[in-house]
Amino acid sequence: MLAPTTSPATRHRKRSRNHPHPLRDMILIALRKTGHADLQSVDVHVADGLVRLSGTVSSYFSKQTAQVVSAAAADSRHIDNAISVA
């Protein structure tokens, strides 16, 4: 039998990309539940306990709303709000 062509570390990275982070999912659900159309396109990235929001919204109100909703869903963890306002 042939040995696998990928290392255990590579297989772990592939598996991690296929399984979303539970915190990311909670934040995305909370953003969708607001009903704000702008917040439907916000991207959420979670790494090492840091939550980063990105994307583009049409107002500073939407940007702030995304941060407040995300902080509540993330149990007040630090939110890096990199959302742009167009």
LINFENUR-V573226 format. One record per run of one state. SS is the DSSP state (a for helix, b for strand, c for the rest). FROM is the first residue (numbers start at 0). LEN is the number of residues. If there is no record, write none. Layout:
SS;FROM;LEN
SS;FROM;LEN
This chain:
c;0;7
a;7;11
c;18;3
a;21;12
c;33;3
a;36;5
c;41;1
b;42;5
c;47;2
b;49;8
c;57;2
a;59;14
c;73;5
b;78;7
c;85;1
